[in-house]
């Protein structure tokens, strides 16, 4: 967005999007938590959330690598649950 400032133009940038975790990971006792550490949605059987929205706090850098790591961890836990049955 460009704004007129004094005699010239100045480039103004603003953050777009939310910098909070809408599907926060945490224990059932946390009223703001939506999923547990394995991505399982509290109170809903068979539903998981595996993306950057589950991070309790957003990283200050790109979320690509942390999201891949979380997905790999949760996928491994899903495989372990399948083998335990």
C-alpha positions, 0 to 999 in steps of 0.5 A: 500500500502506498501512502502520500507522506509530505511531498513524496510517497512512502511504502507502508507494509502491514502484516496480513494474517493472524499470528496466533494458533487457532488450533492450539496444541495442549492438554485437555485441561487447557481451555484454549487447546484444541488438539493433543500432542498427537494432533487428535482433536479433543472430544472428536474421535478419529479427527486430527489436525496436522498443520502450523495452526497447532503450534502453541506459539508461532515461530518468528521464521518461516513455518515450513520446516516446523510444520513438516517436522510436526507432520512427520512426528504425528504420522509416526505416532499414527503408524505406532498406534496402528501397529499397537492394535 
